[in-house]
Amino acid sequence: MEIITIIFGSIFFKTWLGAICAHILSLYSEEFKGTIPFLKKIFPEKKPAFYFRLDFLVLPLIGALLAYVLLDPISLKSSIFAGLSWSGTLIALLKRNNNQISEKSNDE
């Protein structure tokens, strides 16, 4: 029981929650593809639900790791904000890259 308290009380877990919030908010954008184009290359011919679920785990985890390591949050407020901001940054970068990939595909 102590391990559960340690995990859910950790700063990293709170940072991950902030990252999850940013990811959930990004799902309202039709043009955002997240890590799905990459995942389709790694795991070809899977069902769309597989890619959606894996993206839901991978993208916030990347955002939480970056936020935790680079921003070093020390409180609940700073950890949630760190998760939101770094995941938002990742989402913006991936959205831009996905749009560029789509434009190149359309040109060919």
N, C-alpha and C positions, 0 to 999 in steps of 0.2 A: 504493500500500500504506500510505503514511503517513496518508492520509485515513481509512482504516478504523480504524487505531490511535487516531486522534484522536476519531472518533465513538464507538467502543466503550469508550474510556477516559474519556469525558467524564462529568461529574457529572450532566448532564441525562439521558444514557442510563441511568445507574444509577438515577436517580429514576424514569424510565420503567419500568425493571424492577420496582421496588417497586410502582408503580401497576398493572402487569400482574398481579403476585402478588395484590394486593387484589381485582382484577377476577375473576381465576380463582376465588378463594375465594368470591366473591359468587354464582357460578353454581350453587352448591348450594342456593340459596334459590329455591323455586318461585314465590314472589310477587314477586321482584325482576325488573323489566322493563327497567332501565337506560335507555338513550336510545332504545330501540326505538319507543315511542309517538311521539316527536318525528320519528324517521327515517321512520316510516310516513306521516306527513303531508308530509314533504319529498319522499320517493320512493314514491309510492303504487303498489300492485299489484305488488310485487316478491316473490320467493320468500322464505320464512322464513330460509333460509341467508344471503341477502344482508344482511338486517337483523342477524342474529347476528354475522356477520363484521365489518360496519361498526361495530356497537356495540363489538365487541372492540377495535377500533382507536381509536374516538373517545373513549370514556369514560376509558381509561387516559391518553390523550394530554392530555385536559383536566386530569385529576388531576396528571399530571407537570408540566404547565405551571404550575398553581397552586402546587404544592409547590416547584418550582424558583424561581419568582419571589418567593413570599411567605416561604418558609422559608430560602432561600439556603443549601442544604446545601454542605458543603466536603469531606466525606470519603465513602467508600463506605458506612459505617454510617449516617451522617446522611442521605445521599441515598436509600437504600433505605427507611429509616424515614419520611422525608418523603413518598415516593411511596405507601407503605402507608397512612399516616395521612390524607393528603388524598384519596386515592381512596376510602378507607373513609368519609370524611365525605361525599363526593359520592354514594356508593352509598346511605348512610343517608338523605340528603336526597331523592334520586330515588325511593327505595323509599317514603318517606312520601308524596311527591307522587303517585306512581303509585297508591298505595292510595287517596288522596283522589279521584283522577280515576275510579278504578274504582267507588268508592262513589257518586259523582255519577251515573255512567252507569247503575248499578243502580237508582237512585232514579227516573230518568226513564222 
